[in-house]
Amino acid sequence: MLLRNTAGLPSLRKRYISLTIFLGLFVASLVAFGYFQTSTIKNAVSKGYEGVLQEQANLEDVRNHLLVINKDINLFLLDPQNENLIKEIDSYTEKSLKSLNQLVNSQHEYHVELEDKVNPIIDYFEKLNREVKRLIEYRLDINKQYPAMAISANEMEGQQDEVNSGFELLIMEIESGSLELKSTELYPLLLKSQTLWSKTISQSRIYMANRLASFTTGILEQQGQSLADMFLVFESNIRRLKALYSKENSFEGTAILDSIQKVSEAWFVNFLEMRVISETGQWRADTVIMRNSVFPLVNEITQGCNDVEAIIKREKQFLDEELSRSDDSFKYLIYGIIALYLIVISSILMSMEWSIFKPIERVTQALRSRAFGMDMPKIETTETEEIARLIEAFVQMDEEVTHRQNALEHQAMHDHLTGLPNRFLLNQRIEYQLLSAERQQGSFVLFVMDLDFFKEINDTLGHASGDKLLIEASERIHKLIRKSDTLARLGGDEFSILLPDMHKLQAGELAEQIIEQIGQPFELNGEKVNVSISIGIVSYPDDGLNAETLLQYADMAMYAAKRKRIGYSRYDSSENIYSKERLTLVGDLIDALENDQFELHYQPQVAAENGRICGAEALLRWQHKEHGYVPPDKIIEMAERLGIIHKLSLYVLRKAIAECRRWHQLGSDVSVSVNLSVRDLANEQLCAKIREYLNEFALDYRYLTVEITESVMMENLALSLGQLKKLNKLGINISIDDFGTGFSSLAYLKRLPVNELKIDKSFIMEIDEDENDQQIVSSTINLGHSLGLKVVAEGVETQQVMDMIKDFGCDQIQGYFISKPLPAKAFRQLLKNASRNVS
């Protein structure tokens, strides 16, 4: 909007100053004339009238002070921490008492004795002051102010926590496997009782919240009865649980349930006491004081003031009669002045209506429009300087506020590094998309993505390079998506994409494009760096019906893709770590480890030059009695979550070493390979335990090989290097598994105490069709041999692939073409057959 130049416009101030001076001189002349006519009469009664006016002023002061005191009391009830209100109440009480004493001591010609009427008012004020101090004391002490809340905070909160702790102990005892349940009814009933207790606590809190927000007790009585009914069910459940626990071998179960029953009953008694207080007039102490003390005293003071006022009016009546004669002569002058004022005021009001009020109303309408987010209407110009300046200031303010608001909204909704929408804005758009998809019976897809090995880049090249990588990665991804899609940064190296009107099956193509683009080298400070990305994919409504669930499941799918190193993964409910099946497996996993229910299968490794079996890789197998075959990666994941991964790995090591000793006893000097995780490398007892097992079964150290994946070593290179050196000193062979898929470099490879490289099967399986795989495998074999390392090719499944691997000079071969992983007994038979063939 173009602002009008206000220079040269007439000023309202000058107009009204001139008019005021003129009217002042004119009225002064009329008043002077009337004064000379009435001064003689007024002098006669002026002294008496002054006394009456003083009495009226004192009485009016008392009333005004009482109003202020009453107002401050109400304000104090709303804001009890405002000490100024307390001081103001004390101050106006003193002023009121002072004014009342002046009334008692008043003396003039027409004075009537007021002491009998005023002294009771003084007593009431002093009583009011004491009651107000008591009100302040109660209002500042929440326990005195809300006796029911004191019971809730001081008694019931601790009882609630004690019952919750009891339930947690009982559930922990069952879920940890410490208690083997005889009754199938007990655990569900325990969870149901815990949930019912939580609902009962929530109901009591809702009851208290409604007490604070409601003015009637009708809803409180209904909610109180509802809670009582819930508690009866809860008591019944506890009695049933006690009966069930009496048949179980739990050390603490019955005692904990006795405590829960006793504490919950005490809690319910406190709630009933709280109900009695909440549903009667005793809910708030300040209300009782106001109703029973403050209001009656204020009424008494008001009535006393009215009585005193009646006496003062009688005094004034005598003076009014004396002045009536002078008023008759003066009233015509007053009428004239009034008529003149009415005319002038009407003219002024009409002038102000057009020059002030209407322009201000237009500005007000514009302000209201902006307050509701509407476009600001056009404001017409005015013919006065002051209003023109007001319009100009408003327009400037609106432009500045709009600019700042837009900047703040962008800052709050976007990531400062990449400029992408942040988690908050993404959630808003997901909520909008949920509503839209539900209304139109549509679907949409959500990606959660995480850069692999980003931490290593940050630690190696610095945070500035890491930030540059994030910016460039976000730009690459943004080029691949549609304008209707939302790419957001969730934090760190984690991103998300919201894809409206897309199904999960259609999202795979986009995921592959993103993986391909991110896989292209990044140039950071003159160095080319390769990274990869893991993507989790979910869709609405197949996988979830709200934003929180979709984001959680997409995150699970992303970590599944990262764990399996497959680039992207769609959400699979069977991999949900919080599923009922998982909960059952977790408990059975501990039993299986304690009762030796796991098996080790062995996949042979043969020498490329003669086909002789020279080693075997030990692979963990678990055939669950209900769920069937459980994949090893799921076993490892659950063991890590339970904190028993060290125990499981040592179990596999001991079992594999014992089996290898049996092979030697059969006459086959075959070595055994065992996979270790990054958590195993953090086990300080690892080397000592391996030495103990090898000595226990009298197996030469050189017949044990530990396999560490390339990515595991790179997660904590310093820790990996330290542990591997210790193992190497013992004479144990170290093998890098899945070589070629991680983030290692030749510099790291040279530093590691490695004896063997295992080329990942992803490069082997299609080597007969992919020239790039052929070059990679050939170069890896040559690299390993140049470093003095043995090279093993895994994933060999055809004769053609085996022939090519032999031509490249690979040392050992492993894969389904040789043999699938065999149970221990079948593998021993394989060794016997191989020994007979050789002989």
N, C-alpha and C positions, 0 to 999 in steps of 0.2 A: 504494500500500500504506500502511495506517495503521500508524504506528510505536508500539510499546508504551512506556509510561512506565516507565523503569528505576529510578525512585526507590523505595526500600524493599525491593529485591531483595537476597538474601543475597550477600555477596562471597566469591568463591573465594579471593582473596588472604588475607582474614582467616582462612578455614578452614585453609589450608595453613600459615600462619604459626603458628597455635596448635598444629597437629599437629607442626610442626617443633620448636618449643620443648619440647614434651613429650618427643618422642623424643630430642632432644639431651640433656636432663637425665638421662633414663633411661640412655642409652648412656654418658654421661659417668661415671655412678656405676659401671657395670659395668667400664668401662675402668680407672678408678682402682683398683678392687679387683684386677684382673689385673696392673696395673702394679706394685703393691707385691709381688706374688708373683714376678714375673719380673725385676725391676730388677737384682737382684744378679748373675744370670747374664749379662744383656745388657751390663752395664757391663764385663764381662771381655773381651768380644770386640768391643766397639763401635768401638774405634780401628782394628782391622784391617778391620772391615766397612766403615767410612767410606772407607778407601782403595780397597777393591774397588768400592764404589758410585761413587766418583769416576772410576775407570777405565772402568766401564760407561757412566757418563754421557758421558765424553769420546768413547768409541767410538760411542755412540748419536748424539751430536752429529755425528760424522763421517758416519755413514750418512744421517742426516736432511739434512745439508748437501748430500751427494751427490745425494739425491733431488731437492732443490730446484734444484741446478745442472742436473741432467738435465731436470727439468721446464722450467726457464727456457730451456734450449737449444732445446727443442721449441717453446716459445712464441715464442722469437725467430725461429725459422724461419718461423713463421706471420705474425709482426709485426716485421719487421726494423727498423722505424723507432722502436721503443719503446726509448729509451735507458735507461729504468729497469731493464729486464731485463739489459742489459749490466753496469750498475753492481751489480745484485744478484748476478750470477754472480761478479764480482770479489770482492764482499764475502764471499760464502759460501765461496769458495776460501780466502781469508785466514783465515776462522774455522776451516775444516777443518784447515789447517796448524797453527794455534795449538793446537787440541785434540790433534793428533797429537804435537806437541812436549811437551805436558803428559803424555801417555802415556809418552813416553820418560823424562821426569824424575820419574815417580811413585815414591814411597818409602813402604813400610809393612811391618809385621812379616811378612806372608805374601806379600810381593811377589816375583814371578818376573821376570827380566830380559826386557824387551820390545823392546829397541833393534833387534835383528836383524830383527824382523818389521815394525816400524813404519817404519824408514828407507826400505825399498823403496816403501811406500805414499806417503811424502812425495815421493819421486822421481816416482811415477806422477801424483800431483796436479799437480806442476809441469809435467810433460809435457802433461797434460790441459789445463792453463791455456793453454799455448802453442798447442795445437791448436784450442782454443775461439776464441782471438784470430784464428787463421787462418780459422776457419769464419766468424767475424763479418765479416772483411775480404771474403771471397768473397761472402757473402750480401748485403752492402751494395753490391757492384758487380755490376750486372745482367749486364755483359759477361762477368765471371768466373763468375757463378752459372749463366747459360744461354748457353754459347758458341754454340749454334745460333741463338738469337735475336739475338745480336750480328751474326752473318753476315746474318740477314734484315734487320735494321734498318740496319746500316752499309753493306752492299753491295747487297742485292737491291732495297731500296726505290727507290734512285736509278735503278737499271737499269730497274725497272718504269716509273717516270715517263718516262724517256728514250724507251722503246719507245712508250708511250702518246702522247707528244708527236709522235713520228714519224708514227704513224697519223693523228693529228689534222691534221698539215700536209698529208699526202697527200689526205685526204678534203676538207679546206678548198680545196685546189687544184682539185679536181674540181667541188665544189658551187658555188664562186664563178664557175665558167665560165672560169677561167684556162687550163684544159687541156681541149681538145676530144678526147674519147676516140675511138680507132679501134676498140678491142676492146670488145665488149659484156660480155665475161667479167670484165674487170678490176675495175670498180667493185663488183659483188656480191662477188667474191672478196676485195677489200680490206676490205669491211665484215665478211665472214665471218671473215677473219683477225683483225680487231680484236676481234670478239666472242670468238673462240677464245682470244686472248691474255688477255682479261678473265677468261674461265672458268679459264684456267691459273693466273692470279694468285689467283683466289678459291679454287681447289683447294689452292694452297700455303698460303693462310691457314687453310683448314679443317684442313689437315695439321698446322699449328702449334697450332691450337686443340685438336685431338684429342690432340696430344702433351702439352699441359698438363692435359687432363682424363682421359687414359687411364693405366691402370696396366700395360697390356700393349702389345706392339708389333705384334700381328697386324693390326689395322685400319690401322696406319701403313704397313705393308708393302704392303697392298692399295692404299691411297690414293697412296703414292709411285709404285707401278707405273702406276696410272691416270694420274697427272700426266705420267709419262715418255711414255706412249702419246700423250697429248694434245700433248705438245711435238713428238713426231715428226711428227704431222699438221701442226702449226704450221710446222715447218721446211719441210715439203713445200710448204705454201701460199706461204711466202716465196720459195722457189725459183721457183715458178710465176709469182708476181707480178713477180719480177725479169725473167723471160723476157718477160712481157707488156709491162712498162715499157720494155724495150729497143727496142720497136717504136713507142713513143709519143714525142711531142715535149715531154716534161717536162724542165725544167731541173734539178730537184732530186730527182725520183722515184727514180732508180736509186741515187743517193748515200744517200738516206734509207733505202732498203731494205737497202743494205749495212750501214748503221749499225744498223738494227733487227736484222739477222741476227747481227752481231758481238755486240751488247749482249745479245740474248736467249740466245745460246750461253753467254756469260759468266755470265748469270743462272742458266742450267740447271746449269753446273758448280758454282756456289755452292749450288744446291739439293741436288745430289748430296752435297756435303760436309756440308750440314746434315742430310741423311738419315742419313749414317754416324754422326753424333753423336747424333741423336735416337733411333735404333734400337739403341743400345748403352747400356752402363751409364754412359757419360760425359755423359748428358743434363743432369744437375744436379750441379754441383761439390760442393754441400753434402752430397748423398747419399754421394758418394765419401768425403768427410772423415769423415762420421758412421760409415760402414761400416768404413773401413780404420783409423781412428785413435781416434775418440771412444768407440765401443762397446767395442773391445778394452781401452782404458784403464779404462773404467768397470768392466768385468768383472774386471780385475786388482785394482783398488782394492777391489771387493766381496769378492773371494777373500781378499785380505790382511786385510780386516776380519774375515772369518770365522775366519781363523787366529788373530788376536789375541783374538777372542771365546772361542775354545777354551781359550786360556791363562788368560784371566780367569775362565772357568767352573771351571777346576781350582782357582784361588785361592779362588773362592767356595765350592767344595765343602768345603774345610777348615772354613770358617766355618759352613757349614750343619750340618756334623756337630756342631760345638760348640753350635749353637743348638737342635739337635733335642731335647735333653733339656728345655730350657725351653719348647719348643713343645708337648711332650706335656702339660705342666701347663697351658698356656695355651689349647690348642686347644678344650677343652670350653667354655671361656668364649666363644671365637669362634663355635663352633657355635651356641650359644644366641643370640648376637647376630645371626648370619646367619638363623637360623630366625625370630627376631623381625622382622628386616628384610623377609624374604620375605612374612610375613603382612601387615605394614604396606604394603609395596609393592603386593601384590596388591589390598589394599583401595583403595589410592590409584588404581591403574590402573582398577579397576572404576568408581570414582567419576569419574575423568577421562573414561572411555569414554562415560558417559552425560551428563556435564555439560559436557565440552569437545569431545572428538573427534567425536561424532556431530553436534552443532550446526555445528562447523567443516566437516565433510564436506558438510552441506547447503548451507552458504555456497559451498564449493568447486564443488559441482554447479551451483549457480546461476551462478557465475562462468564455468564451462565452457560452459553453455548460452548465455550472453550473448556469449562469445567466438566461437561459431559462428552468431551471428545469430538464435538461437531466443528465444522469449519466456521471461522469467525465471520459474521456478517459484515457487510460494508457499513462503516460509520460515517454518517453525513457530517459535513463540515459545519462549523458554527461561526457566529459573528462576534464572539467575545474571546478575549485573549486567554482568560483563565481556563475555559472549557477546551479551547483549542490545545492548550498545553497538556490538559488532562488526557485528551484523546491521543496526542502524540506520545505521551509517556506510556499509555496503555499498549499502543501498538508496538513500541520498542520492547516493552516488558514481554509481550506475547511472543515476539520473535526470539528473544533471548531464552525464555523458558522452553519454547518448542525445541530450540537447538540443543539445550542442555538435556532435556528429557530424552530426545532421540539418542544422544551420545551415551547417557546412562543406561538406557534400555539395551543398546547394542553391547555395551561393556558387560552388562549382567547376563546377557544371553549368548555370548560368544567367547571362544577361547582366545586369550590374548596373544598366544604365539602364532597359531595358524590362521586365526580369523574365522575358523569354522564354528558352527553352533556348538554349544557346550551341552553337558548332560541335562541341565535344567530345560533348555529349549527343546532338546530331543524328546524329553518326557512329555512336554506340552504337545508336540506334533504327533507323538504316538497316541496320546489320549484323543486328540482330534481325529486321527486316522481310525481309532477304535470305534468312535461314534459314527464316522462316515461309513466304515465297512459294515457295521452292524445294521445301519439304516438301509444300505443298498445291497445287503447280502453279498458283500465282496470279500476280498482277501488282500493281504499284504505280507511282505517278507521283511525280516529284520536280520542284519548282519552284525556280529560283534567280531572285531579283528584285532590281532595283537602281533606286533613285529617280533620276529624271532631274533635272538642274540643282540637285542638293542642295548642291554646292559653292558655287554662286552665292548660295544662301540663307544658307549659313554665313558667307560673306564679306561679304554685304550686311547681314544682320540680326543676326549674331553667333552664337556657338556655343550659347548658351542657347536661342535660337529654333530652331536646328537640332536640339537634343536634344528640344525640345517637339514638333517635327514628326515625329521618329522615333517618339516614344511614341504620338502620336495616329494615325500611319499604321499602326503595329503593332496598335493597338486596332481600327481599321477592318477590317483584314485578318482579325483573330482572330474577328470577328463573322460572317465569311462561311464559316468552315471548320467541319468536324465535330469532335466531341469526340475522335474517334479519330485525327484529323490532328495533326501537329506543326508549329507555326510557330516558327522559330528565327531569331535574328539572327546572321549570320556575321561581322559587323564593319562599321564605318562605316555606310553607307546600304544595305547588302546583307542581304537576308533569304532564307529558304528555307522551303519547305513540303513535308513528307512526307505523301503521300496514299495510305494503304493501300487495297487492293482497288479500285483505279481504273485505267482504261486511258488512254493518252495522248490518244485521241480524245475521251474524256469530259471531259478537263481544260480544254478550250477555254472552256466555259461559265463555269467558276470564274475563269479568267484574265480573261475579259471583265468579270465582276462586280468583280474586284479593280481593274482599270483604271478602271472607272466610279467606284468609291468613292474611289480615290486622286485621281481627276481633279476631285472636288468641292473647292471652295476650303478652305484651312486659314486659321484666324485666329491670327496670331502677333503678339503685342504690339500688338493693335488694328489690324493690317494684314491684308488678305486676300491670300493667296498661292496661286497655282495651280502644281501640279507634276504630273508624269506618272510612270509606272512602266514599266520594261521587264522582261519575264518570259521566261525560258528554260525549256522543258519537255522532260523526258526520261521514259522509262518503262522499267521492268524487266519482262521480259528483252529487249525489242526493241532497246534502245540500249546496254545495258551490263550486266555481271554482277557488278560489285563497286562499293563505295561511291565509291572514288576516281574511277573512270571515269565513273560517273553524275554526280558533282558537276562534273567537268571538262567533260563534254558539255553539261550544263545551263548552265554558265557560258558556253560557246561560243554556245549558242542565245540566251542573254540578250543577249550583245553583238551578235549578228546582229539581234535585235529592236531594240536601241538604235541600231545603225548604219542600219537601214532605216526606223526610226521607225514601226514597225507594231504597237507595243504588246506583243505576245507572239509567240514563235516556237518551233516544235517543232524538236528537233535534226534536222539533215540531214547525213548522213555526207559528202555531196558538198561541204559547206562546212567540213569539218574541215581546219584549216590544216596538220595533220601527216600528211595522206593522201599516198599515193604520187603521185596525180595532181597534187596541189599542188606536190610536190617537182619534178616534171617541168616544170610550168608556170613555176615560179620561174626555172629555168635558161633556158627558152625566152623568158621575158619580157625578160631582158637582151639576148639575141640579137635579138629583135624590135625593141628600141629602137635597138640599134647599127646594124641593117640596114634601118631604115625600113620595117618590115613592118606598122605600124599604119595605119589609115585614119581619116579624119575624115568623118563624115556631118553634113549641115547641115539643120536643120529651119527652114523659113522663118517669119518673123514679118511679118504684114501690118498695114497701117494700118486701123483700124476704120472710118474715114470713107469710104475709097475702095477698100480691098482691095489697094492697091499693096504689093508686097514692099519692106519698108524695112530688114529685118535678118534675120539667121539665127543660130541657136545651134549652135556647133560641138560635136559629140558624138563621143567616142573609140570606135572599133570595132576588134576584133581577131578575125580568123577563124583559129583555130589549125588547123594541118595535121592534127592527130590528134583533138583534143577539140572541134573546131568553134568555135562562137561563144562567146567568153568575156565575161561581163557587165562593164561598166565598173567597178562597185563592187568586183568581185573584182580587177580590174587595179590599182585605186587601193590596195586593201588590201595586195596583194603588194608593190607599189612602196614603200609606206610601211615595210613590214617589211624590205625590202632596203636602204632608205635612198637610193633613187633617185627619190623622188617629185618633188624639185625638177627633176631632169633631165627627167623625163617631162612635167611641167607646162610647162617651157620649150620642149620639143619640140612640144607641142600649140599653144602660143602662136605659135611661129614658123611652123608649118604653116598655122594659121588666118589669120595676117596675110598670108602669101604668097598664099593662096587669095583673100582679100578684095581684094588688089591686082589679081588677074586679073579679078574681077568689074568693078572700076572700068575696067579696060582694055577690057572689053566694053561699057562705057557705062552700067553700073548702079551708082549710088552707094549701095550697100547696106553696112550695118555688120555686124560679126561679134561674137558674144558667146562668151566662154570662161569656164568654171567654174574657180574656184580653191579650194583646201582651206586649212585652218588652218595646215598645215605650210608651204604656199606663202607665207602671210603672214609666216612666221618667216624666210624667205629674204631676207637683207640685199641680195642682188644682184638681187632681183625687178624693181625699178623700172629699174635700169640696163639689164638685159637687154631689157625691153619697149621702152625707148627705142631700144636698139640695133637691134632687129628692125624697128620702125616706120621708122627712118631707112634701114635696109638696103633695104626694099621701097618706100620713098617713099610711105608711107601716112599720111594725115592722122590725128592722134591721136584726133580725135572719132569716127572710124569703128570704134574698138575699145571694147568694153564688157566689163568683168570682172564675173562673177556670183559673189557670196558668199552662201552660205546663212545664214539668220538664226541658226541654232544654232551655226554655226562662229564667227560674230562674237562670240557671247556666251561662248564658251569662253575667250577672252582678249581682252576688250574693249579694253584699253589697247594691245595689240599691233595689233589690227585697226584701231583708229582711226588709229594712226601711219602704217601702211602705206597705208591708203586715202586719207589726206590727201596723201601723196606722189604717188599715182597721179592724184588729182583735180587737183593742181597742173599735171600734165603735159597736162591736157585730156582724159584718158581717162574714159569714162563708168563709173559704179559702179552696179550693180544688186543689190538684195537679192532673192535667189532663195528660193522656197518661203515667202514671207511669210505670217505667220499661224500657223505651226506651231511657232515657237520660244518663247523666254522673254523677248523684248525688250519694252521699254515705250516710250511716246511720248517720254519724256525721252531715252532712248538714241537713238531714231530722229532726233530733232531735232539731236543732236550729230554724227551721222555725215554725211560728205560724199557723200551719195547723190543720184543723178540719176533712179533708176528703181526701181519696186517690181514684182516678179513674184508674182502671187497663186498660191498653191499649187494644183495641180490637184485636190487632195482637196476643195476648196471649189467647183470649177468643174464637175466631171464630172456631178454630180447636182443642179445648181442649178435645173433645171426641175422637180424633184420635192420639193426640200427648202427650205422657207421660211427656215429658219435660215441655210442657205448663201446664200440670196438677200440676206438682211440683212447678213451678214458681208461679202460681195463688194461690195455697194453702199456700205457704210460705208468699206471699205478704199479703194475708188476715190475717194470724196469726201475721205478723209483724205489720200491721196497728192496729189490736186489742190490741196488747201488748203496743202500744204507745198511746192507748186511742182514736184512730181515726176511723171514719166511713169509710167503704170500699164500693165502687160502681163498678160494672162490666158493661162495655159498650161493645156493639157488640154481644149481645145475639140474635141468630137468629133461634134457634131450641129448641124444648121442652127438648131434651136430654141434651143440653148444660145448659139450665136453671135449670134442676134437679141437675146437677153436681155442679153448682155454689151455689145452696141452701145447698147442702150437705157439701160444704167447709165452710159454715157459713158466706157467703157474706151478707152485710146489705141491699143493694139496687141493682136493676137490671135495665138496659137500653138497648134497642136494637130493631131491626125490628120485633122480635118475639112478643114484647109487643105492639109496634106501631111505624110506621114511623113518622118523624117530620110532624106535622100538622099545618095548618094555625090557626090563633088565634081563629077564629069563630068555626072551627071544634074541636079545643082543649077544648073550653068552653063547647061544646056539649058533648065531652067525659067526662068531669068532672060532668056534669049534670046526664049523664047515670050512671056513677059510683056511684054518690050519691043516686040515686033511687034504685040501686041494693043493696046498703048497708042497706038502710032503709027498 
